[in-house]
Amino acid sequence: MTTGHDTAAASPAKEGGAAPARPPAENPAEERRRARLSRRWQRDVRWSPYAFVSPFFLLFMAFGLFPLIYTGWASLHQVELTAPTDMHWVGFRNYTRIFDDDFFWNAAKNTLTIGIISTVPQLLMAMGLAHILNYKLRGSTFYRVAMLAPYATSIAAASLVFVLLFGRDYGMINWVLGQIGIDHIDWQNDKWASQIAVSSIVIWRWTGYNALIYLAAMQAIPQDLYESAALDGASRWQQFFHVTLPSLRPTILFTVVVSTIGASQLFGEPLLFDANKGASGGSQHQFQTLGLYLYEQGWVNQHLGRASAIAWTMFLILIVIGIINFVISRRLRASS
């Protein structure tokens, strides 16, 4: 015979079996270990991305930011290549001297004209080539790879080949011109002829590169736009002007800005095209660019302070180009 007390004590076993035992209390040492691992995991999640990108910032500070700051400081001093640590404060005299130098303005004008002569035909040809490659052609992959061949070629090799092509007495260009009755042109000593020759090297090297950029942008245009234009009776030329070009406006702006920056820093092509292999840009400085002028002042005349002022002037020009690009891109986005 069971009592009420026994019945109450046995009821939990009837309803759900034996009551679960309370888990034993964790070891304090184990709790501290888990807390330590949790804090380590949180620190890892928080700081690991910075550790992954830190090599870039370290290299940028060592080879980008520090030279930029040091060059700006050197531009305010008189310092020679023979004694780079011996600096004498001159303020902005290096800037006023280069702005009063006729050779600086000659180099600036040459940089502008060579930039226009090389950039405009280059981008027009790149647009035409990209438009052709955008259609289904046999061996299109081969043509696309061939477009990058000039870009992959060494500047020195390409410039030396063009020096032979533009030779005054035995160059192939003058030979072809002679066949149609045109007298030989002194490509290296004539001002405009030398600038056209230097620009041709730039055009040959960068046209294919820009063509592939345009081609990638063209392939991103929805085909529905072309189908709608075709249904409206638009020819291929009309489709190109009314569908392709408006869709490529951001890409065109990008290539114009990049080509302009590249033209402002032009150095290797005019240096190797010079028959005297110097930094003067020809006997009369007829194709001396700002890059050559900087090199001549710093490493030929050994005026590092003046060369630093030229470098910072070029840097400020690039900033102005970037601001213009920003303003135009904002207006294009607002109008679209």
PALUMSE-210582 format. One record per residue (C-alpha): y, z, x. Coordinates in nm, 3 decimals, padded with zeros to 5 digits. Layout:
N
> Y:Z:X;
...
//
This chain:
336
> 00.000:00.000:00.000;
> 00.333:-00.112:00.141;
> 00.657:00.055:00.097;
> 00.988:-00.107:00.015;
> 01.094:-00.062:00.369;
> 00.795:-00.257:00.492;
> 00.861:-00.535:00.240;
> 01.220:-00.575:00.352;
> 01.111:-00.584:00.713;
> 00.852:-00.855:00.648;
> 01.075:-01.087:00.436;
> 01.230:-01.281:00.727;
> 00.884:-01.379:00.847;
> 00.793:-01.509:00.500;
> 01.109:-01.718:00.464;
> 01.151:-01.882:00.804;
> 00.901:-01.746:01.041;
> 00.976:-01.514:01.327;
> 01.345:-01.461:01.399;
> 01.459:-01.644:01.718;
> 01.518:-01.429:02.016;
> 01.870:-01.407:02.157;
> 01.915:-01.622:02.467;
> 01.941:-01.416:02.777;
> 02.285:-01.378:02.924;
> 02.360:-01.637:03.197;
> 02.378:-01.533:03.555;
> 02.743:-01.477:03.659;
> 02.680:-01.678:03.975;
> 02.559:-01.974:03.764;
> 02.868:-01.952:03.546;
> 03.095:-01.961:03.850;
> 02.906:-02.262:03.987;
> 02.946:-02.452:03.661;
> 03.317:-02.370:03.644;
> 03.359:-02.486:04.003;
> 03.181:-02.815:03.927;
> 03.396:-02.863:03.618;
> 03.717:-02.817:03.816;
> 03.589:-03.055:04.085;
> 03.506:-03.317:03.820;
> 03.852:-03.285:03.669;
> 04.017:-03.325:04.009;
> 03.795:-03.624:04.081;
> 03.888:-03.795:03.753;
> 04.256:-03.725:03.809;
> 04.298:-03.814:04.178;
> 04.025:-04.071:04.252;
> 04.231:-04.370:04.123;
> 04.510:-04.276:04.363;
> 04.263:-04.256:04.649;
> 04.127:-04.601:04.564;
> 04.471:-04.766:04.570;
> 04.607:-04.564:04.863;
> 04.498:-04.818:05.131;
> 04.731:-05.075:04.978;
> 05.026:-04.836:04.978;
> 04.954:-04.723:05.333;
> 04.944:-05.083:05.456;
> 05.253:-05.168:05.253;
> 05.445:-04.876:05.400;
> 05.334:-04.962:05.754;
> 05.385:-05.339:05.743;
> 05.626:-05.388:05.453;
> 05.851:-05.095:05.372;
> 05.904:-04.958:05.722;
> 05.995:-05.299:05.876;
> 06.232:-05.364:05.586;
> 06.413:-05.032:05.633;
> 06.414:-05.063:06.011;
> 06.549:-05.418:05.992;
> 06.828:-05.301:05.762;
> 06.914:-05.024:06.007;
> 06.903:-05.264:06.304;
> 07.134:-05.507:06.123;
> 07.408:-05.245:06.148;
> 07.370:-05.216:06.525;
> 07.406:-05.429:06.832;
> 07.055:-05.444:06.975;
> 06.895:-05.691:07.213;
> 06.534:-05.801:07.243;
> 06.527:-05.686:07.606;
> 06.615:-05.327:07.501;
> 06.511:-05.277:07.135;
> 06.562:-04.899:07.149;
> 06.916:-04.922:07.286;
> 07.130:-04.949:06.971;
> 07.509:-04.944:06.938;
> 07.662:-04.896:06.594;
> 07.873:-05.195:06.483;
> 07.868:-05.156:06.106;
> 07.882:-05.485:05.918;
> 08.003:-05.688:06.215;
> 07.670:-05.873:06.240;
> 07.711:-05.990:05.880;
> 08.069:-06.104:05.927;
> 07.972:-06.288:06.245;
> 07.692:-06.485:06.082;
> 07.911:-06.568:05.782;
> 08.172:-06.704:06.023;
> 07.907:-06.903:06.212;
> 07.899:-07.273:06.128;
> 07.534:-07.290:06.231;
> 07.445:-07.036:05.961;
> 07.607:-07.244:05.688;
> 07.447:-07.558:05.830;
> 07.107:-07.389:05.812;
> 07.179:-07.270:05.458;
> 07.273:-07.623:05.346;
> 06.967:-07.769:05.516;
> 06.747:-07.511:05.346;
> 06.899:-07.601:05.008;
> 06.864:-07.978:05.051;
> 06.511:-07.961:05.194;
> 06.419:-07.724:04.912;
> 06.544:-07.967:04.648;
> 06.391:-08.272:04.814;
> 06.054:-08.100:04.845;
> 06.039:-07.896:04.524;
> 06.143:-08.149:04.260;
> 05.902:-08.434:04.355;
> 05.630:-08.182:04.431;
> 05.635:-08.023:04.086;
> 05.670:-08.358:03.908;
> 05.370:-08.498:04.093;
> 05.175:-08.178:04.031;
> 05.246:-08.202:03.659;
> 05.129:-08.564:03.649;
> 04.810:-08.492:03.842;
> 04.731:-08.193:03.622;
> 04.784:-08.404:03.311;
> 04.535:-08.662:03.442;
> 04.278:-08.400:03.543;
> 04.309:-08.234:03.203;
> 04.120:-08.527:03.050;
> 03.745:-08.558:03.090;
> 03.684:-08.750:03.412;
> 03.371:-08.814:03.609;
> 03.361:-08.598:03.915;
> 03.649:-08.379:03.795;
> 03.518:-08.087:04.002;
> 03.540:-08.298:04.317;
> 03.900:-08.393:04.242;
> 03.995:-08.032:04.178;
> 03.845:-07.921:04.509;
> 04.017:-08.211:04.685;
> 04.349:-08.090:04.545;
> 04.316:-07.771:04.750;
> 04.227:-07.948:05.075;
> 04.590:-07.988:05.191;
> 04.661:-07.624:05.105;
> 04.363:-07.511:05.313;
> 04.471:-07.723:05.608;
> 04.652:-07.551:05.894;
> 05.029:-07.596:05.901;
> 05.011:-07.684:06.269;
> 04.748:-07.954:06.215;
> 04.931:-08.105:05.919;
> 05.268:-08.104:06.097;
> 05.128:-08.269:06.409;
> 04.970:-08.544:06.199;
> 05.299:-08.607:06.021;
> 05.481:-08.616:06.356;
> 05.254:-08.906:06.454;
> 05.304:-09.076:06.118;
> 05.683:-09.052:06.145;
> 05.702:-09.158:06.509;
> 05.999:-09.385:06.582;
> 05.824:-09.647:06.797;
> 05.454:-09.622:06.712;
> 05.443:-09.433:06.384;
> 05.254:-09.576:06.089;
> 05.545:-09.523:05.849;
> 05.780:-09.739:06.058;
> 05.503:-09.997:06.103;
> 05.466:-10.028:05.725;
> 05.843:-10.048:05.683;
> 05.856:-10.318:05.951;
> 05.606:-10.526:05.755;
> 05.852:-10.547:05.466;
> 06.152:-10.618:05.688;
> 06.305:-10.270:05.724;
> 06.419:-10.164:06.070;
> 06.262:-09.866:06.241;
> 06.402:-09.530:06.132;
> 06.456:-09.247:06.377;
> 06.288:-08.985:06.162;
> 06.346:-08.695:06.399;
> 06.711:-08.753:06.492;
> 06.863:-08.884:06.171;
> 06.976:-08.606:05.939;
> 06.853:-08.727:05.601;
> 06.548:-08.904:05.740;
> 06.436:-08.589:05.923;
> 06.483:-08.375:05.612;
> 06.282:-08.622:05.405;
> 06.007:-08.616:05.669;
> 05.994:-08.236:05.673;
> 05.996:-08.230:05.292;
> 05.702:-08.473:05.286;
> 05.492:-08.218:05.476;
> 05.576:-07.953:05.218;
> 05.503:-08.191:04.931;
> 05.166:-08.288:05.080;
> 05.060:-07.926:05.130;
> 05.165:-07.774:04.798;
> 05.135:-08.045:04.533;
> 04.763:-07.988:04.476;
> 04.805:-07.613:04.461;
> 05.069:-07.637:04.187;
> 04.864:-07.904:04.009;
> 04.574:-07.660:03.969;
> 04.813:-07.396:03.834;
> 04.941:-07.644:03.575;
> 04.586:-07.752:03.496;
> 04.477:-07.395:03.426;
> 04.778:-07.350:03.196;
> 04.704:-07.678:03.016;
> 04.346:-07.579:02.949;
> 04.470:-07.259:02.785;
> 04.666:-07.458:02.523;
> 04.482:-07.453:02.187;
> 04.329:-07.790:02.101;
> 04.438:-07.743:01.739;
> 04.794:-07.827:01.843;
> 04.686:-08.163:01.985;
> 04.470:-08.238:01.681;
> 04.757:-08.162:01.446;
> 04.991:-08.380:01.650;
> 04.735:-08.663:01.652;
> 04.698:-08.639:01.275;
> 05.076:-08.671:01.247;
> 05.056:-08.996:01.442;
> 05.182:-08.868:01.779;
> 05.083:-09.072:02.082;
> 04.959:-08.913:02.403;
> 05.304:-08.931:02.557;
> 05.455:-08.767:02.250;
> 05.186:-08.498:02.260;
> 05.269:-08.437:02.626;
> 05.643:-08.399:02.565;
> 05.625:-08.208:02.235;
> 05.310:-07.996:02.282;
> 05.221:-07.967:02.651;
> 05.563:-07.917:02.807;
> 05.687:-07.653:02.557;
> 05.363:-07.460:02.607;
> 05.401:-07.476:02.985;
> 05.755:-07.338:03.004;
> 05.654:-06.996:03.150;
> 05.423:-07.165:03.402;
> 05.688:-07.417:03.501;
> 05.937:-07.137:03.554;
> 05.685:-06.951:03.768;
> 05.616:-07.251:03.992;
> 05.987:-07.326:04.026;
> 06.060:-06.970:04.138;
> 05.764:-06.955:04.378;
> 05.852:-07.296:04.526;
> 06.216:-07.191:04.564;
> 06.114:-06.874:04.747;
> 05.881:-07.075:04.970;
> 06.157:-07.327:05.047;
> 06.400:-07.050:05.141;
> 06.145:-06.919:05.394;
> 06.051:-07.258:05.538;
> 05.968:-07.216:05.906;
> 05.646:-07.370:06.037;
> 05.700:-07.730:05.927;
> 06.049:-07.783:06.079;
> 05.954:-07.588:06.392;
> 05.655:-07.812:06.468;
> 05.830:-08.131:06.358;
> 06.097:-08.090:06.627;
> 06.027:-08.316:06.922;
> 06.163:-08.052:07.161;
> 05.940:-07.784:07.004;
> 06.238:-07.550:06.979;
> 06.408:-07.354:06.705;
> 06.722:-07.566:06.693;
> 06.588:-07.794:06.420;
> 06.661:-08.117:06.601;
> 06.913:-08.215:06.865;
> 07.203:-08.172:06.620;
> 07.048:-07.891:06.408;
> 06.996:-08.156:06.141;
> 06.691:-07.991:05.986;
> 06.731:-07.630:06.101;
> 06.647:-07.394:05.815;
> 06.738:-07.029:05.771;
> 06.396:-06.931:05.901;
> 06.452:-07.131:06.219;
> 06.805:-06.994:06.255;
> 06.670:-06.638:06.228;
> 06.404:-06.712:06.491;
> 06.659:-06.873:06.722;
> 06.894:-06.575:06.704;
> 06.624:-06.312:06.747;
> 06.371:-06.460:06.987;
> 06.564:-06.733:07.170;
> 06.910:-06.578:07.197;
> 06.754:-06.227:07.186;
> 07.012:-06.088:06.940;
> 06.789:-05.869:06.724;
> 07.081:-05.711:06.537;
> 07.214:-06.047:06.428;
> 06.863:-06.168:06.340;
> 06.814:-05.856:06.126;
> 07.136:-05.933:05.940;
> 07.008:-06.287:05.872;
> 06.677:-06.146:05.748;
> 06.854:-05.911:05.507;
> 07.077:-06.193:05.388;
> 06.767:-06.397:05.307;
> 06.618:-06.093:05.133;
> 06.928:-06.059:04.914;
> 06.905:-06.430:04.829;
> 06.547:-06.374:04.711;
> 06.664:-06.081:04.498;
> 06.921:-06.308:04.332;
> 06.648:-06.565:04.266;
> 06.433:-06.291:04.111;
> 06.718:-06.178:03.885;
> 06.778:-06.535:03.770;
> 06.407:-06.570:03.699;
> 06.411:-06.248:03.496;
> 06.712:-06.357:03.288;
> 06.569:-06.703:03.218;
> 06.225:-06.569:03.128;
> 06.377:-06.320:02.884;
> 06.573:-06.598:02.715;
> 06.261:-06.813:02.695;
> 06.066:-06.530:02.534;
> 06.352:-06.466:02.292;
> 06.376:-06.833:02.192;
> 06.000:-06.877:02.141;
//
